[in-house]
Amino acid sequence: MKTKKIYNLFQINLIVFYTLCFMLVPILLVVAYIFDLHMYTSVNNIILIADIITIVVFILGMLYIFLTRDQYERKLKPSYQKEFLTLIIISAFGILGLAILFIYLGGLLFYVPHVIIPLFLFTYFVLFIVGEKYFNMNLLRR
């Protein structure tokens, strides 16, 4: 019988943090789209500001994660449900933000479902694998 490895909270936080940093620009584009910021400034400025915010969050987040590394390396849980839910929410808003980025880059609204549906399927597949391996969560059972 093959036993599953249980990962510590530091490793789980790294996975969630890297996903957040990767999806932060699309998430910020969702916020900009909700508040209609593209009516007041150019799309290039919105993306540039989102990039700057992402770089700042990445630097501050890495400092925080590595300063609290010893504390989180000693914490183990059998499953990481709260962290996995956070990862799902980040991924969902990131996919929506990628569709908004598609619109901002000149894509037609007619083709937005053609972008969202394959991204959703790919993300669900990746979350299924990552949830099973690292978070000890099965998306098919719940």
N, C-alpha and C positions, 0 to 999 in steps of 0.2 A: 504494500500500500504506500502510495506516494504522499508524504506529508506536505502541507502548504507552509511556506515561509511567512512569518508574521513580520511586517515591517514596522519600524518605529515611527513615532510622530514626526520626527525631523524629516525623514524621507517622504512621508505623505505631504507634509507642508511644502517641500520642494516641488513636488509634482503639481500641487494646486497653485503654487506661486508662479511657476514657469508657464502654466496654462493661462493664468491671469495676465501675465506680462505679454504673452503671445496674442491674447484676445482683447487687450485693453484698448487698442486703437479702434477696433470695430465697436466695442461697448461704448466708448466715448462718442463715436459717430451716431449711435442710437440716441444718446442724450441730446446731441446737437440737432438731430432730425426731429426729435420730439418738440424742442423749443424753437424750431424753424430758424436756426442760426444761419442757414445758407441764404436766407433772405437779406441778412444784414452784412455778411462778409463773404468772401469767396471760399469755395470748397478747399482750395489749396491752403488757405490760412487755417481752416478748421482741422485739416489733416496734420499740418505742421504743429499746431498747438497740442493735438492729441499725441503726436510723436514726442514732443517735449515732456508732456505729463507722463508718458510711458517710461521715458528714460529716468525721470526723477523717481517715479515709483519703483522702478527696477533697482536703482542704486540704494534707496532707503530700505527697500524690502530685503535686499541681499545683506545689508548691514545688520538689520534686525534679526534675520534668520541665522546668520552666523554668530551673532552675539549671544543668542539664546540656544545655540546648538547643543551644549552640554545638558541643558534642562530637558530639551525635547528628545534627545537620543535615549534617555532613560525611560520614557513613557511608551508603553505598549498597550494596545487594545485589540481584542479579537476581531473587531470589524470597525471600520471608520465610516459610519453612516452619515454623520453630519458633514464631514469633509467631502464625501462623495456627492452629497446633495449640492454642496457649494460648487463642486466641479461641474455638475450637470447644469446649474444655473448660469455659470460663467460660459459654458459651451453654448447654451441656448441663446443668450444675448450676443455672443460672438458670431453665431451663424446669422442672426438677424442683422447685425452690424455689417457683415460681409455682403449681405444683400443690399444694404443701404450704400455701401461703398461701390457696389456695382452700378447703382443708380447715379451716384455722384460722378462716376467715371464716364458717364454717357450712355449707359445701358438703357434699353427700353423697359418700361414697366411690364410689358407683356412677357418678357423673358425672366422676370424675377423668380417665379416658381421653378423655372428650369435651373436656376442657380441654387435656390434654397433646398429643394428636395434631395438632390444628390449630396449636398453638403451635410444635410441632416442624417442621411443614411450612413455616410462615411463616419461622421462624428459618433453616431450611435454604435457603430461597429467598434470604433476605437475605445469608446467608453465601456463597452461590454468587455473587451479584452483587459483594459486597465483596471476596471472594477473587480474583475475576477482574480487578477494576479496580485494587485497591490492593496486594494481596499477590502478584500474579502467580501465582496458584494456580488450577487448574481442578479442581473436585470431580468432574467426570465422567471425567476421564482417569486419576485415581489410584485 
